[in-house]
Amino acid sequence: MRESLPQEALRAAAEIVDDVRARGLAAALEWSRKLDGVEPGDVVVPPRRDQAADGAVVEAALEAAKSLERVYARLRPADVVDYYEGVLRAVSWRPVERAALYVPARYISTLVMLAVPARAAGVGEIYVVTPPKGVTPELLTVAERLGVRGVVSLGGPQGLAYAAFQIGVDLLAGPGGVYVQAAKYLLSRYVGIDGIEGPTELVVYAEGVEPRRAIAGALAQLEHGPASFALFLSRDRSLVEAAEGIYLRERTSSMGALEARAVSSLGEAAGIIDEVAPEHLEVWGAPQLAQMVRNAGAISVDAPSPLLDYVAGISHVLPTGGSARWRGAVTPLTFMKPVGLAWLLADTRLREYAVRLAEYEGFKRHADALR
């Protein structure tokens, strides 16, 4: 789960990123033709309410957005102002001006999970980057309703590099395959990124629940591909064996791996979960465990993780590879930065302390400026 980005992916992404940086649109179009078999006519497509869109899909996406907005409207931080010893100090939370959101083809839910927090943060210009086949009537319609300014119809590293160098965004966010993540890593020299996201991972803890219900969320997350991973824990050894049996009967070559093990206590389970620091955690039949765990991207209690992924969550763009130990999901804070302000309104005794510190550290001109 904690593998670094493969060197092959970094080399391939670097070739594309450097080419787009040097030659701009022409390079991006060439790479699109080479990798996706398509050279889009309009590179930046304006969002619009497309009559061909599936109304039921659009409605579902907008209802998911409404659910997410209820959380994120309250999460936008307030500015802090303080007056002390002649100095007015403030910390002002300010959004980035432009952000690009990477949306894998047809992942309308990812558009929602990124655009809603970006809009809640107050980002001035929001762009979506998606492969040409991802520019569907549904995506264009939902993007228009969520305030997206433009849809970049370029996938992979070439799309992200175009957003960084040609549009001039300040921040890139979103999931994607290894080449997308390699491009984000390389582009972080020039713009901000939300993080490097790896394969999907999940820990399930269950007790007192029917095995099929307990394992369903794990099977769902393993659907993301062979690199995905799930760990099933329980104090009930028979439930562990039943869940493992269901997985072995139903697994396919396109699914990820599941490990199942029995634990002796909730404390042991919490310790294992904190060590794994999974992207998703499902807790069945022991809600107190959700409070005991420190490291998890998102926790669903007595519900499968796809409920959170689609409509009940915080964003489903979550930390992977153990990075839940130090960061969390995409939120409005992802698109914001704290700006400090100090306004000297009266002479202050704090000045003398600043002089002492400057002199101790060997900065004579700092001390002179303070005097």
ABEGO torsion letter per residue (X at the ends): XABBBBAAAAAAAAAAAAAAAAAEAAAAAAAAAAAAGBBBABABBBBBBBAABBAAAAAAAAAAAAAAAAAAAAABBBBBBBBBGGBBBBBBBBBBABBBBBBBBGBAAAAAAAAAAAAAAGBABBBBBBBAAABBAAAAAAAAAAGBABBBBBBEAAAAAAAAAAAGBABBBEBEBAAAAAAAAAAAAABBBAEBBBBBBBBBBBBGBBAAAAAAAAAAAAAAEAABBBBBBBABAAAAAAAAAAAAAABBAABBBBBBBBBABAAAAAAAAAAAGBABBBBBGBAAAAAABABBABBBBGBBAAAAAAAABBBABBBBGGAAAABBBBBAAAABBBBBBBBBABBBAAAAAAAAAAAAAGBAAAAAAAX
